[in-house]
Amino acid sequence: LTLGVVIYMFKANPTIDFGNEEKVVFVTLPSPPKSKTILDGNDIDRLETLLNQIPKRYQVSLSNPKGWEMRIISKTGEITILEGYLIINGDVYRIDSGIETLRTFYQSLDIVEENYP
């Protein structure tokens, strides 16, 4: 039981750390998916800060998930964003806000938007 509480506490407030990532791909819907490849370190840091400012509550699983709205892909993993949830490398977190902030950040990036495969 103690180990379970420690694991829950660790997962309850994860820190997103892109470390020395040279590239992060930010994908959005609606269909067809579009993406922007972030290469600038300052933009990657801004994205990391925005993700870490979103209050997250660990959830054991996600039943009947609807389609994703955004994905953030790097060498260290993947973050899937869907209404009310962040899925960070397979761990599910409930969120009450932050999606619009991420969408605004995506739109503000001065990067050519491409079709995502």
Buried (B, 14 or more C-beta within 10 A) or exposed (E): EEEEEEEEEEBEEBEBEBEEBEEBBBBBBEEEBBBBBBEEEEBBEBBBEBBEEBEBEBBEEBEEBEEBBBBBBBEEEBBBBBEBBBBBEEEBBEBEEBBEEBBEBBEEBEBEBEEBE
